[in-house]
């Protein structure tokens, strides 16, 4: 039953991917919050009956690489789910990433027989905590970041569990929005389950299971073939997070035949700041780099990563232990891990590795209580120049690929006004293939509220590659109602008064190759 022709393999891999794609469409269309509906800060994937990922939509890298850990935590905690059951989890220490990311896992059955699981993850704009948006810069432990949900049944064959939904909503500053977004997640899983059952009807349950296994084996073969083209050796690199005097992240990448081992020994100990990346995030960033540099067209599933082994000492900023805060580890530290690993691989395959992109997600959070609202957005910047072309401008890079929130949606949904939204000229690093430009986003508060910024690359520029120049660092500028300007640090939480504006100038990407006219 596991022998599939090349044609059948292609049909099945796209059929499975189509399930995840349609789940993502349903989630966005049904969502209440602009963060999910407009920015597409959500992801979806399909898993077999053993909890192995067999397909994913091309959504957010940091979500998708870590989602298998959520499914594994659900199965380890709740056991094998019966068809129709759905379980919610956001606990970073039990398969989650950071608290705003709520994952819902649903069991799919053909009658009483389990076919597999569908899961989706969505970033909820507020799940409680010390500041609107649930990413307070003052957090010294995870309890300050919001409600922590271990794997808990949130729906069954009879429908949603209102008590669990009510509990989650009650811990948010915007409970109606939480209810709406949770129901959008239920709807996405319903669509996935229907499509899985339709596949089973057309193919037969046993043939579907065989196809899932065969697609993963196929990806494994393709990735291992690509790894064999990388010279054997151990390649080391390090960089820092912009906290205090710098928090180092160190990695050793060892390539042996058709396998890759990544060791983060020597990385700084965990810190009482919410830039700790749980191991699921560190693994996700490592998976992203491996896929990017080997065979990015291989079907994305568990097979892609069988050749990868990642180790990180417990109690470090890339593998913290409870109760370390983690909100920005998912969005900022993951970006730095990518930069460190790309720099290591560049020593082995310098003509295949791009220059560093902006290296941050520029997290901007504004919220208040009168009226109650919570705006969250990550902002694009410059992509690093690549061996084949110039870097793109004003896009998300690395561990995220979300979209922007249109100015009209910002102003319709929140007491905010968008003053500027434009590219940042000359911010990309010069090179044979220059880095892309960052952007400028300036927003005025129309009510008293709270501002939180979680960003990086404000003092350490995104490096170029192969002689290319670095991109410009970013800036965070507070413009008071009287016109006075104050430059803000990379991370922090501050009060905003009505009429104040925040201007984020995002970093440019590094250039690739020596600029034209320079001696080679």
BELQUI-V871568 format. One record per residue. N is the residue number from 1. RES is the residue in three letters. SS is DSSP state (H for helix, E for strand, - for the rest). PSI is psi in whole degrees, 0 to 359 (* if undefined). BURIAL is 1 if it has 16 or more other C-alpha atoms within 10 Angstrom, else 0. Layout:
# BELQUI-V871568
n={N | N}
res={RES | RES}
ss={SS | SS}
psi={PSI | PSI}
burial={BURIAL | BURIAL}
This chain:
# BELQUI-V871568
n={1 | 2 | 3 | 4 | 5 | 6 | 7 | 8 | 9 | 10 | 11 | 12 | 13 | 14 | 15 | 16 | 17 | 18 | 19 | 20 | 21 | 22 | 23 | 24 | 25 | 26 | 27 | 28 | 29 | 30 | 31 | 32 | 33 | 34 | 35 | 36 | 37 | 38 | 39 | 40 | 41 | 42 | 43 | 44 | 45 | 46 | 47 | 48 | 49 | 50 | 51 | 52 | 53 | 54 | 55 | 56 | 57 | 58 | 59 | 60 | 61 | 62 | 63 | 64 | 65 | 66 | 67 | 68 | 69 | 70 | 71 | 72 | 73 | 74 | 75 | 76 | 77 | 78 | 79 | 80 | 81 | 82 | 83 | 84 | 85 | 86 | 87 | 88 | 89 | 90 | 91 | 92 | 93 | 94 | 95 | 96 | 97 | 98 | 99 | 100 | 101 | 102 | 103 | 104 | 105 | 106 | 107 | 108 | 109 | 110 | 111 | 112 | 113 | 114 | 115 | 116 | 117 | 118 | 119 | 120 | 121 | 122 | 123 | 124 | 125 | 126 | 127 | 128 | 129 | 130 | 131 | 132 | 133 | 134 | 135 | 136 | 137 | 138 | 139 | 140 | 141 | 142 | 143 | 144 | 145 | 146 | 147 | 148 | 149 | 150 | 151 | 152 | 153 | 154 | 155 | 156 | 157 | 158 | 159 | 160 | 161 | 162 | 163 | 164 | 165 | 166 | 167 | 168 | 169 | 170 | 171 | 172 | 173 | 174 | 175 | 176 | 177 | 178 | 179 | 180 | 181 | 182 | 183 | 184 | 185 | 186 | 187 | 188 | 189 | 190 | 191 | 192 | 193 | 194 | 195 | 196 | 197 | 198 | 199 | 200 | 201 | 202 | 203 | 204 | 205 | 206 | 207 | 208 | 209 | 210 | 211 | 212 | 213 | 214 | 215 | 216 | 217 | 218 | 219 | 220 | 221 | 222 | 223 | 224 | 225 | 226 | 227 | 228 | 229 | 230 | 231 | 232 | 233 | 234 | 235 | 236 | 237 | 238 | 239 | 240 | 241 | 242 | 243 | 244 | 245 | 246 | 247 | 248 | 249 | 250 | 251 | 252 | 253 | 254 | 255 | 256 | 257 | 258 | 259 | 260 | 261 | 262 | 263 | 264 | 265 | 266 | 267 | 268 | 269 | 270 | 271 | 272 | 273 | 274 | 275 | 276 | 277 | 278 | 279 | 280 | 281 | 282 | 283 | 284 | 285 | 286 | 287 | 288 | 289 | 290 | 291 | 292 | 293 | 294 | 295 | 296 | 297 | 298 | 299 | 300 | 301 | 302 | 303 | 304 | 305 | 306 | 307 | 308 | 309 | 310 | 311 | 312 | 313 | 314 | 315 | 316 | 317 | 318 | 319 | 320 | 321 | 322 | 323 | 324 | 325 | 326 | 327 | 328 | 329 | 330 | 331 | 332 | 333 | 334 | 335 | 336 | 337 | 338 | 339 | 340 | 341 | 342 | 343 | 344 | 345 | 346 | 347 | 348 | 349 | 350 | 351 | 352 | 353 | 354 | 355 | 356 | 357 | 358 | 359 | 360 | 361 | 362 | 363 | 364 | 365 | 366 | 367 | 368 | 369 | 370 | 371 | 372 | 373 | 374 | 375 | 376 | 377 | 378 | 379 | 380 | 381 | 382 | 383 | 384 | 385 | 386 | 387 | 388 | 389 | 390 | 391 | 392 | 393 | 394 | 395 | 396 | 397 | 398 | 399 | 400 | 401 | 402 | 403 | 404 | 405 | 406 | 407 | 408 | 409 | 410 | 411 | 412 | 413 | 414 | 415 | 416 | 417 | 418 | 419 | 420 | 421 | 422 | 423 | 424 | 425 | 426 | 427 | 428 | 429 | 430 | 431 | 432 | 433 | 434 | 435 | 436 | 437 | 438 | 439 | 440 | 441 | 442 | 443 | 444 | 445 | 446 | 447 | 448 | 449 | 450 | 451 | 452 | 453 | 454 | 455 | 456 | 457 | 458 | 459 | 460 | 461 | 462 | 463 | 464 | 465 | 466 | 467 | 468 | 469 | 470 | 471 | 472 | 473 | 474 | 475 | 476 | 477 | 478 | 479 | 480 | 481 | 482 | 483 | 484 | 485 | 486 | 487 | 488 | 489 | 490 | 491 | 492 | 493 | 494 | 495 | 496 | 497 | 498 | 499 | 500 | 501 | 502 | 503 | 504 | 505 | 506 | 507 | 508 | 509 | 510 | 511 | 512 | 513 | 514 | 515 | 516 | 517 | 518 | 519 | 520}
res={UNK | UNK | UNK | UNK | UNK | UNK | UNK | UNK | UNK | UNK | UNK | UNK | UNK | UNK | UNK | UNK | UNK | UNK | UNK | UNK | UNK | UNK | UNK | UNK | UNK | UNK | UNK | UNK | UNK | UNK | UNK | UNK | UNK | UNK | UNK | UNK | UNK | UNK | UNK | UNK | UNK | UNK | UNK | UNK | UNK | UNK | UNK | UNK | UNK | UNK | UNK | UNK | UNK | UNK | UNK | UNK | UNK | UNK | UNK | UNK | UNK | UNK | UNK | UNK | UNK | UNK | UNK | UNK | UNK | UNK | UNK | UNK | UNK | UNK | UNK | UNK | UNK | UNK | UNK | UNK | UNK | UNK | UNK | UNK | UNK | UNK | UNK | UNK | UNK | UNK | UNK | UNK | UNK | UNK | UNK | UNK | UNK | UNK | UNK | UNK | UNK | UNK | UNK | UNK | UNK | UNK | UNK | UNK | UNK | UNK | UNK | UNK | UNK | UNK | UNK | UNK | UNK | UNK | UNK | UNK | UNK | UNK | UNK | UNK | UNK | UNK | UNK | UNK | UNK | UNK | UNK | UNK | UNK | UNK | UNK | UNK | UNK | UNK | UNK | UNK | UNK | UNK | UNK | UNK | UNK | UNK | UNK | UNK | UNK | UNK | UNK | UNK | UNK | UNK | UNK | UNK | UNK | UNK | UNK | UNK | UNK | UNK | UNK | UNK | UNK | UNK | UNK | UNK | UNK | UNK | UNK | UNK | UNK | UNK | UNK | UNK | UNK | UNK | UNK | UNK | UNK | UNK | UNK | UNK | UNK | UNK | UNK | UNK | UNK | UNK | UNK | UNK | UNK | UNK | UNK | UNK | UNK | UNK | UNK | UNK | UNK | UNK | UNK | UNK | UNK | UNK | UNK | UNK | UNK | UNK | UNK | UNK | UNK | UNK | UNK | UNK | UNK | UNK | UNK | UNK | UNK | UNK | UNK | UNK | UNK | UNK | UNK | UNK | UNK | UNK | UNK | UNK | UNK | UNK | UNK | UNK | UNK | UNK | UNK | UNK | UNK | UNK | UNK | UNK | UNK | UNK | UNK | UNK | UNK | UNK | UNK | UNK | UNK | UNK | UNK | UNK | UNK | UNK | UNK | UNK | UNK | UNK | UNK | UNK | UNK | UNK | UNK | UNK | UNK | UNK | UNK | UNK | UNK | UNK | UNK | UNK | UNK | UNK | UNK | UNK | UNK | UNK | UNK | UNK | UNK | UNK | UNK | UNK | UNK | UNK | UNK | UNK | UNK | UNK | UNK | UNK | UNK | UNK | UNK | UNK | UNK | UNK | UNK | UNK | UNK | UNK | UNK | UNK | UNK | UNK | UNK | UNK | UNK | UNK | UNK | UNK | UNK | UNK | UNK | UNK | UNK | UNK | UNK | UNK | UNK | UNK | UNK | UNK | UNK | UNK | UNK | UNK | UNK | UNK | UNK | UNK | UNK | UNK | UNK | UNK | UNK | UNK | UNK | UNK | UNK | UNK | UNK | UNK | UNK | UNK | UNK | UNK | UNK | UNK | UNK | UNK | UNK | UNK | UNK | UNK | UNK | UNK | UNK | UNK | UNK | UNK | UNK | UNK | UNK | UNK | UNK | UNK | UNK | UNK | UNK | UNK | UNK | UNK | UNK | UNK | UNK | UNK | UNK | UNK | UNK | UNK | UNK | UNK | UNK | UNK | UNK | UNK | UNK | UNK | UNK | UNK | UNK | UNK | UNK | UNK | UNK | UNK | UNK | UNK | UNK | UNK | UNK | UNK | UNK | UNK | UNK | UNK | UNK | UNK | UNK | UNK | UNK | UNK | UNK | UNK | UNK | UNK | UNK | UNK | UNK | UNK | UNK | UNK | UNK | UNK | UNK | UNK | UNK | UNK | UNK | UNK | UNK | UNK | UNK | UNK | UNK | UNK | UNK | UNK | UNK | UNK | UNK | UNK | UNK | UNK | UNK | UNK | UNK | UNK | UNK | UNK | UNK | UNK | UNK | UNK | UNK | UNK | UNK | UNK | UNK | UNK | UNK | UNK | UNK | UNK | UNK | UNK | UNK | UNK | UNK | UNK | UNK | UNK | UNK | UNK | UNK | UNK | UNK | UNK | UNK | UNK | UNK | UNK | UNK | UNK | UNK | UNK | UNK | UNK | UNK | UNK | UNK | UNK | UNK | UNK | UNK | UNK | UNK | UNK | UNK | UNK | UNK | UNK | UNK | UNK | UNK | UNK | UNK | UNK | UNK | UNK | UNK | UNK | UNK | UNK}
ss={- | - | - | - | - | H | H | H | H | H | H | H | H | H | H | H | H | H | H | H | H | H | H | H | H | H | H | H | H | H | - | - | - | H | H | H | H | - | - | - | - | E | E | E | E | E | E | E | - | - | - | - | E | E | E | E | - | - | - | - | H | H | H | H | H | H | H | H | H | H | H | H | H | H | H | H | H | H | - | - | - | - | - | - | - | E | E | E | E | - | - | H | H | H | - | - | - | - | - | - | E | E | E | E | E | E | E | E | E | E | - | - | E | E | E | E | E | E | E | E | E | E | E | - | - | - | - | - | - | - | - | - | - | - | - | - | - | - | - | - | - | H | H | H | H | - | - | - | - | - | - | E | E | E | E | E | - | - | E | E | - | H | H | H | H | H | H | H | H | H | - | - | - | - | H | H | H | H | H | H | H | H | H | H | H | H | H | H | H | H | H | H | H | H | H | H | H | H | H | H | H | H | H | - | H | H | H | H | H | H | H | H | H | H | H | H | H | H | H | H | H | H | H | H | H | H | H | - | - | - | - | - | E | E | E | E | E | E | E | E | E | - | - | - | - | - | E | E | E | E | E | E | E | E | E | E | - | - | E | E | E | E | E | - | - | - | - | - | E | - | - | - | - | - | - | - | - | - | H | H | H | H | H | H | H | H | H | H | H | H | H | H | H | - | - | - | - | - | - | - | - | H | H | H | H | - | - | E | E | E | E | - | - | - | - | E | - | - | E | - | - | - | - | - | - | - | H | H | H | H | H | H | H | H | H | H | H | H | H | H | H | H | H | H | H | H | - | - | - | - | - | - | - | - | - | - | - | - | - | - | - | - | E | E | E | E | E | E | E | - | - | E | E | E | E | E | E | - | - | - | E | - | - | - | - | - | - | - | - | - | - | - | - | - | E | - | - | - | - | - | - | - | - | - | - | - | H | H | H | H | H | H | H | - | - | E | E | E | E | E | E | E | E | - | - | - | - | - | - | - | - | - | E | - | - | - | - | - | E | E | E | E | E | E | E | - | - | - | E | E | E | E | E | E | - | - | - | - | - | - | - | - | - | - | E | - | - | - | - | - | - | - | - | - | E | E | E | E | E | - | - | - | - | - | E | E | E | E | - | - | E | E | E | E | E | E | - | - | - | - | E | E | E | E | E | - | - | - | - | - | - | E | - | - | - | - | - | - | - | -}
psi={341 | 355 | 114 | 141 | 166 | 322 | 314 | 320 | 315 | 318 | 314 | 320 | 321 | 329 | 316 | 317 | 325 | 327 | 311 | 320 | 315 | 327 | 316 | 320 | 315 | 320 | 314 | 318 | 330 | 347 | 154 | 319 | 143 | 332 | 325 | 314 | 316 | 315 | 346 | 44 | 68 | 163 | 161 | 150 | 165 | 140 | 153 | 183 | 342 | 1 | 14 | 134 | 126 | 345 | 151 | 154 | 157 | 71 | 239 | 120 | 316 | 332 | 309 | 323 | 330 | 343 | 324 | 329 | 326 | 316 | 318 | 319 | 321 | 313 | 323 | 326 | 315 | 351 | 183 | 121 | 147 | 149 | 134 | 340 | 143 | 138 | 136 | 143 | 142 | 358 | 115 | 337 | 4 | 51 | 353 | 189 | 295 | 164 | 326 | 340 | 106 | 124 | 134 | 124 | 129 | 137 | 137 | 128 | 156 | 92 | 233 | 359 | 129 | 125 | 326 | 203 | 150 | 148 | 149 | 152 | 134 | 140 | 113 | 133 | 342 | 126 | 34 | 201 | 185 | 346 | 151 | 137 | 347 | 32 | 49 | 132 | 343 | 356 | 129 | 351 | 161 | 337 | 339 | 354 | 352 | 191 | 132 | 122 | 111 | 170 | 119 | 138 | 125 | 350 | 157 | 192 | 339 | 356 | 188 | 152 | 105 | 329 | 321 | 317 | 318 | 321 | 315 | 314 | 324 | 340 | 8 | 150 | 344 | 73 | 324 | 320 | 323 | 316 | 316 | 318 | 324 | 318 | 330 | 323 | 321 | 317 | 320 | 316 | 325 | 315 | 315 | 318 | 318 | 314 | 324 | 317 | 323 | 320 | 317 | 324 | 320 | 321 | 332 | 142 | 316 | 320 | 323 | 315 | 319 | 320 | 319 | 314 | 318 | 321 | 320 | 318 | 320 | 315 | 320 | 315 | 319 | 316 | 317 | 323 | 321 | 322 | 324 | 343 | 351 | 131 | 136 | 147 | 175 | 125 | 127 | 150 | 161 | 160 | 179 | 152 | 146 | 73 | 122 | 230 | 7 | 132 | 109 | 142 | 123 | 142 | 144 | 122 | 119 | 121 | 123 | 106 | 243 | 28 | 153 | 131 | 132 | 125 | 125 | 23 | 138 | 353 | 150 | 152 | 158 | 156 | 155 | 43 | 149 | 38 | 19 | 129 | 115 | 161 | 327 | 324 | 317 | 317 | 319 | 316 | 322 | 319 | 318 | 312 | 318 | 313 | 319 | 322 | 356 | 277 | 81 | 346 | 355 | 143 | 125 | 109 | 185 | 331 | 332 | 338 | 11 | 333 | 1 | 134 | 127 | 131 | 144 | 130 | 137 | 147 | 11 | 172 | 348 | 8 | 65 | 165 | 153 | 139 | 37 | 139 | 149 | 2 | 314 | 349 | 323 | 323 | 332 | 311 | 325 | 322 | 321 | 325 | 317 | 314 | 319 | 315 | 322 | 320 | 326 | 312 | 332 | 336 | 335 | 319 | 66 | 333 | 5 | 351 | 128 | 166 | 165 | 138 | 193 | 336 | 23 | 161 | 356 | 56 | 123 | 120 | 127 | 129 | 161 | 181 | 341 | 89 | 163 | 121 | 160 | 105 | 131 | 137 | 144 | 146 | 139 | 171 | 208 | 134 | 145 | 147 | 147 | 168 | 342 | 341 | 170 | 155 | 149 | 157 | 144 | 37 | 160 | 145 | 166 | 236 | 9 | 151 | 36 | 170 | 178 | 163 | 117 | 145 | 322 | 322 | 323 | 311 | 333 | 324 | 343 | 160 | 64 | 155 | 130 | 118 | 318 | 143 | 102 | 165 | 156 | 101 | 143 | 21 | 345 | 146 | 141 | 152 | 172 | 321 | 99 | 158 | 155 | 162 | 149 | 189 | 170 | 128 | 122 | 126 | 135 | 138 | 127 | 7 | 158 | 136 | 190 | 137 | 133 | 136 | 131 | 107 | 170 | 182 | 41 | 344 | 341 | 112 | 148 | 120 | 152 | 181 | 147 | 39 | 357 | 156 | 155 | 157 | 167 | 146 | 160 | 171 | 146 | 119 | 125 | 124 | 110 | 163 | 333 | 3 | 350 | 137 | 142 | 123 | 130 | 155 | 178 | 329 | 143 | 169 | 130 | 153 | 144 | 135 | 155 | 130 | 344 | 152 | 147 | 130 | 121 | 122 | 111 | 156 | 155 | 166 | 157 | 154 | 153 | 126 | 154 | 140 | 153 | 138 | 344 | 148 | 139 | *}
burial={0 | 0 | 0 | 0 | 0 | 0 | 0 | 0 | 1 | 0 | 0 | 1 | 1 | 0 | 1 | 1 | 1 | 1 | 1 | 1 | 1 | 1 | 1 | 1 | 1 | 1 | 1 | 1 | 0 | 1 | 1 | 1 | 1 | 1 | 1 | 1 | 1 | 1 | 1 | 1 | 1 | 1 | 1 | 1 | 1 | 1 | 1 | 1 | 1 | 0 | 1 | 1 | 1 | 1 | 1 | 1 | 1 | 1 | 1 | 1 | 1 | 1 | 1 | 1 | 1 | 1 | 1 | 1 | 1 | 1 | 1 | 1 | 1 | 1 | 1 | 0 | 0 | 0 | 0 | 0 | 1 | 1 | 1 | 1 | 1 | 1 | 1 | 1 | 1 | 1 | 1 | 1 | 1 | 1 | 1 | 1 | 1 | 1 | 1 | 1 | 1 | 1 | 1 | 1 | 1 | 1 | 1 | 1 | 1 | 1 | 0 | 0 | 0 | 1 | 1 | 1 | 1 | 1 | 1 | 1 | 1 | 1 | 1 | 1 | 1 | 1 | 1 | 1 | 1 | 0 | 1 | 1 | 1 | 1 | 1 | 1 | 1 | 1 | 1 | 1 | 1 | 1 | 1 | 1 | 1 | 1 | 1 | 1 | 1 | 1 | 1 | 1 | 1 | 1 | 1 | 1 | 0 | 0 | 0 | 1 | 0 | 0 | 0 | 0 | 1 | 0 | 0 | 1 | 1 | 1 | 1 | 1 | 1 | 1 | 1 | 0 | 1 | 1 | 1 | 1 | 1 | 1 | 1 | 1 | 1 | 1 | 1 | 1 | 1 | 1 | 1 | 1 | 1 | 0 | 1 | 1 | 1 | 0 | 1 | 1 | 0 | 0 | 0 | 0 | 1 | 0 | 1 | 1 | 1 | 0 | 1 | 1 | 1 | 1 | 1 | 1 | 1 | 1 | 1 | 1 | 1 | 1 | 1 | 1 | 1 | 1 | 1 | 1 | 0 | 1 | 0 | 1 | 0 | 1 | 1 | 1 | 1 | 1 | 1 | 1 | 1 | 1 | 0 | 0 | 0 | 0 | 1 | 1 | 1 | 1 | 1 | 1 | 1 | 1 | 1 | 0 | 1 | 1 | 1 | 1 | 1 | 1 | 1 | 1 | 1 | 0 | 1 | 1 | 1 | 1 | 1 | 1 | 1 | 1 | 1 | 1 | 1 | 1 | 1 | 1 | 1 | 1 | 1 | 1 | 1 | 1 | 1 | 1 | 1 | 1 | 1 | 0 | 1 | 1 | 1 | 1 | 0 | 1 | 1 | 1 | 1 | 1 | 1 | 1 | 1 | 1 | 1 | 1 | 1 | 0 | 1 | 1 | 1 | 0 | 1 | 1 | 1 | 1 | 1 | 1 | 1 | 0 | 0 | 1 | 1 | 1 | 1 | 1 | 1 | 1 | 1 | 1 | 1 | 1 | 1 | 1 | 1 | 1 | 1 | 1 | 1 | 1 | 1 | 1 | 1 | 1 | 1 | 1 | 0 | 1 | 0 | 0 | 1 | 1 | 1 | 1 | 1 | 1 | 1 | 1 | 1 | 1 | 1 | 1 | 1 | 1 | 1 | 1 | 0 | 0 | 0 | 0 | 1 | 1 | 1 | 1 | 1 | 1 | 1 | 1 | 1 | 1 | 1 | 1 | 1 | 1 | 1 | 0 | 0 | 1 | 1 | 1 | 1 | 1 | 1 | 1 | 1 | 1 | 1 | 1 | 1 | 1 | 1 | 1 | 1 | 0 | 1 | 0 | 0 | 1 | 0 | 0 | 0 | 1 | 1 | 1 | 1 | 1 | 0 | 0 | 1 | 0 | 1 | 1 | 0 | 0 | 1 | 1 | 1 | 1 | 1 | 1 | 1 | 1 | 1 | 1 | 1 | 1 | 1 | 1 | 1 | 1 | 1 | 1 | 1 | 1 | 1 | 1 | 1 | 1 | 1 | 1 | 1 | 1 | 1 | 1 | 1 | 1 | 0 | 1 | 1 | 1 | 1 | 1 | 1 | 1 | 1 | 1 | 1 | 1 | 1 | 1 | 1 | 1 | 1 | 1 | 1 | 1 | 1 | 1 | 0 | 0 | 0 | 0 | 0 | 0 | 0 | 1 | 1 | 1 | 1 | 0 | 1 | 1 | 0 | 1 | 1 | 1 | 1 | 1 | 1 | 1 | 1 | 1 | 1 | 1 | 1 | 1 | 1 | 1 | 1 | 1 | 1 | 1 | 1 | 0 | 0 | 0 | 0 | 0}
